[in-house]
């Protein structure tokens, strides 16, 4: 009975009564709807308006599960911010198309690019984060993380025309600041120099200025670290200090390639 009692205490002391799957399903279905990814076309304007109102009602119920104020103000604020967020997402999709030679059209980007899904979920989650809505922003971004391997904390600040290519293994911390026209490849970490609870309200993650490219598996750490605009950060570098604008940073390793066989020595297999 001891373990049963422990579980009973946990349920009794839980702060919020939420349906996590419903919260995840909402953002997944909303993404598919607003970027025309559903199999069934919405051929009438009235159909679209009905669907949007249904999403708004559903979101209102989700919001009520984590807030004490049972009114529609926060839901209205969120949906009123939608045109601005949507414009940013259209710019992000266009940036992916413009920068990735493997991308053929916007429809392909919206249907299939994990980076675009992760960016979309982040931008909606960030809007709620700014309004101090608990739980939902992190549930949304961790849902995107589970689907894409891209971990963007909803507290990060990310500018326009953000391009993520491949994406797997990317980590962007809560206090990271990313400017406009930034490109990031797989395995990049924008992290903290140390992880202790007393740093909770301090800027712990780096600032990436406009028009920076960060190639695969680069690690950039520290709240005071600034990567200056127009810089290129090469793959596999480890950075804990600021980089001046217009810099190229790369890891210089030595790779030796030689033939395994000397001269014309024949290949002899011994089994």
Helices and strands as residue ranges (DSSP letters): H 2-13, H 20-34, H 45-64, H 73-80, H 82-99, H 106-112, H 114-130, H 136-148, E 151-152, E 157-158, E 163-165, E 171-172, E 177-178, E 183-185, E 189-191, G 197-199, E 207-208, E 213-214, E 219-221, E 226-227, E 232-233, E 238-239, E 248-249
